[in-house]
Amino acid sequence: MRVMLKATLDTEKGNEAIRSGRMPEVIKTALEKLRPEAAYFGPEGGRRTCWLVLDLQDSSQLPPTAEPFFTELNAEITFTPIMNAEDLQKGLSQLGGD
């Protein structure tokens, strides 16, 4: 299932990761491991945030997907089910019109 992971980083942990030079490695390692379809980074609500579009095969992938953001950056994580245009069309074609 395609999901969007939103990781909102803790400001202090993010500052520590930047000062120590570890932030680029943490992000690079996460991207290499997760292989997102898309990855975006920017501020939201005054905090560093990343949005990753992932295609997870099983819900058991949720813990290892989120864990680096929890342990390394003390991030708040949300997973949101999402669809691309093809998924939407497939879903809409399954609706019965009365």
ChimeraX attribute file (.defattr): number of C-alpha atoms within 10 A of each C-alpha:
attribute: neighborCount
match mode: 1-to-1
recipient: residues
	/A:1	11
	/A:2	17
	/A:3	17
	/A:4	21
	/A:5	21
	/A:6	21
	/A:7	22
	/A:8	25
	/A:9	23
	/A:10	19
	/A:11	15
	/A:12	11
	/A:13	16
	/A:14	20
	/A:15	15
	/A:16	14
	/A:17	17
	/A:18	12
	/A:19	10
	/A:20	9
	/A:21	11
	/A:22	13
	/A:23	18
	/A:24	11
	/A:25	11
	/A:26	15
	/A:27	15
	/A:28	11
	/A:29	13
	/A:30	17
	/A:31	14
	/A:32	9
	/A:33	11
	/A:34	17
	/A:35	14
	/A:36	18
	/A:37	11
	/A:38	11
	/A:39	14
	/A:40	10
	/A:41	12
	/A:42	11
	/A:43	11
	/A:44	11
	/A:45	7
	/A:46	9
	/A:47	13
	/A:48	17
	/A:49	19
	/A:50	19
	/A:51	19
	/A:52	20
	/A:53	22
	/A:54	21
	/A:55	16
	/A:56	15
	/A:57	10
	/A:58	8
	/A:59	8
	/A:60	9
	/A:61	10
	/A:62	13
	/A:63	10
	/A:64	11
	/A:65	16
	/A:66	20
	/A:67	15
	/A:68	16
	/A:69	21
	/A:70	17
	/A:71	10
	/A:72	17
	/A:73	22
	/A:74	18
	/A:75	22
	/A:76	14
	/A:77	17
	/A:78	13
	/A:79	17
	/A:80	11
	/A:81	12
	/A:82	14
	/A:83	16
	/A:84	8
	/A:85	8
	/A:86	9
	/A:87	12
	/A:88	11
	/A:89	11
	/A:90	11
	/A:91	11
	/A:92	10
	/A:93	10
	/A:94	8
	/A:95	8
	/A:96	6
	/A:97	5
	/A:98	3
